Amino acid sequence: MKKFFLRILFSSFLLSSLNATEFILGGDTTEGALQITYKDKGYVFVEKYVSGAWAKQFYKANKDESGMVLVVDGTFYKLGKYGSTMGTMISDGDITNGKFKSWTKDNITLRYEITYKSPKQYFKHKWIITNNSGASKAKIVFIRAIDTYLSGGDSGAGTWDADSNTVGVKKIVSAKEQTLTFQGITTPSGYSSKRYSAVNTDALAGKLNNDLNEVTTTDNGYGLEWTTTNLANDTSWSITAYESFTLSSLEVKAPPLTKCAIGTTCTLEFDVKNIHATDADTIALSSTNSETWVANLDKTSLVNLAATGSEKVNISVTVPDDANVGDKSEVILTAKGLTSEKIGIAIIEAIAAPVKVCNTSISDIADTFTFDLMKKENLESTFVTSDLNLSKVYEINDCEVKIEWSSSFANVANADSGKIILDNDDTHTLVLTAKFILNSTSSKKTFIITTPKKSSNLDDEAVNLAHSDLTFETIRKANFKRSEITSDLNLTTTGKASTTIVWSSDKDSVISSGGVVKRSSTLQNVVLSAKISKGSDEKDKTFSLVVPSNADSNATQTDVTWLSLASILGKNSDAMNITQNLVTPLPTTAPNGSSISYESSLPSVLSNIGIVNRSIGDKFIKLSVTVGTEMKKFLFKVLGTSNKSSSSDKVIFKKIDESKDIPGAAKVVKMLFDDKTSGTSVDGETSMTFDSSISSNVDVNIEGTELDVTVEFSKSVLKLIAHQNGTSQACSTSQNGITTCVKTSVKSAKITVAKDGTTQIANGNLKAKVDSNGKSSFDINATKVSSNIEGSTVEITDGEIKISNLEIVNGDMKDAIAQSSLLGKSLTKFVVVDIASGTETSIALTLKKGSEFDQNSTIEILKDNYDGSGVKRYFKIKSPLNGKLTYE
């Protein structure tokens, strides 16, 4: 059937080759074993022992159907079936498990090694091309091709697997797949599997064109091409490939080239498949690798494969420390079934071990360590019932960090072992502190955990915890308070400690059990009920809510009022301490249908959808919001990444104590801690006391490492936060969305809340207040300072106290500041804030005398509207100066 004209064409080469020296590799009469004939002029012929006889694997025309073409800077050299223009053979001989031959011409040498270990069904090719011409060669192309022959006929479908760089030919014989495959271990630049004569034509032209003929009746040949763009003088280029000959009902898919760092272990995943349509098979697996690197096969026992079934097989390979960059190992997985065998060859290449350089700050590393990394069997920090994993080393981002743990209550939580011991009589909220140490730097992070009392019924404890945690604050979503429900609620169905919550409403058409709010033409009072349960334990909680009518003639204005600062702050405490995203995404439609759009003055830090990206240094940002046709503006201060809150070594959190709800009695919530000063341990506390008339409106939450308390009033919502390091703050947000705050870094503050919402933070002779109308003030000794500008902030530090109010005035952000030292010395100033950079610049003051005031001063920050031209802000100094302090 094969072409007579080819025999005539190559007759002179064939006749001369009959007397040439031959090497025979293999030849064992074992089923499936190979016999490889290798002759002087590069002829290679392969036969396979099948059913007691040798079957050809290349088309047999005097054993000459394997050929090679070498092109060096446009000059062609040929060997094997393509002729013999490579010059005289200069050497031949033995190598381990194989033979080699070498030819030379024009000071270009080609060495061809064949390695075979019987009775394997595959062998290895290696070609080494050396340039001794005295000059660099710009382009080298090498092609090796054969005219294939499959059992039972001279045809088969072409195949190409890009992952493993394998070209081949196959056909199905008696439910088995017969394949010849040629795999480039050195990555080839081209391939071809199509009619043999077309492959020959392309090879002789020095270019394979990535052609594939998958028709099963194709009289097939195949080949691979390799190219290198430079070969310097006195250097060599090596090419490696494997050729495999199988008749098998198995298929082994090898992974693509895997690069593995020196000194590390990488896993190669093979896919072994039984392609027989009806018969199962039992597979034995084994592996070898060319570099004898340590390799472990994950399946050492027999694997049973159903008909058409498959199995993932992993081989983990360790690249030794003495390997060189670029070293490769051919990892061969052999799958041997009851009647057939198949291999897959994967390549693993050694790459340089990464140099571990920790470029992450220790504080940022601490930020990434979360409760999830320590929780073990516990679901959440607020219901810890079993031991924790308090690891001593934390690895992240090429950083290996040491951790030292401490516990505020070692009798419950042991910092050395992570062991949790539940108390028989009481629950405990305590803190675990992790000190992260990297070289000479350190950073602390604290975790507040709550343990229930030891009980045979932990479900009951879980229900009680979830009942306390479920507050209006957790369900309100964008609504301001209970008496003004204008948009949907967040009615979660899962509570703390893995409890279940089932909701019901006495007016489902107004507020549904899913939290959907539908306003009508009249005001509606709705009672929303939550049944909290776990196991057989359950407890009810109700919320009395008011849904106002939608009869307002100015729906847009209602929507403008609805979009308040409180509705978009998210988990941030206030506008001047932004560290987390706002409500994300920001709402784009108001309850009455008004569209909402946003424009940030610095979108790289605060995006138009509320995403916060903190950078080095604080940033002041203006967020312009358009609701329908109305415009409103919010001012934010996004804290820089260096603004890390950390607990002082002098303050150790102990626990949170909350008084029981007793009708007619004031409600008291305390955060207790040890304040260690001068080497003496002194008990301290941040206490919050609420007038008895408002006790029922007090919602207490433990949020992260903070004690968060919310109280509703008729025109405002008050939020108090006590931090576990002893500092605290109180912020009152009015109906129009403006927040006025008092903040203190002075520990052990006493906070009192009157029935009208006026909140005072006191410490020694220092008192600061904020009322429900947004007015703030402080007095220390005989100095009194106040601001009637809603949105002012009072800040108390160890050295001074000040009031400031940041607003947009005539397009600029300006701040009026009055501050006093703890001795009563007072200073006043105006500053302008650059929105882009966040920097402050003082504005020159118009004064009759100096701007420093002695004790017994009374200072008021005022603003007046005048002539419709804008806002005029000034200080009014009652004593010792009379008059007004204005900026130009």
Disulfide bonds with the S-S distance in Angstrom:
Cys260-Cys266 2.09
Cys358-Cys399 1.88
Cys731-Cys741 2.11
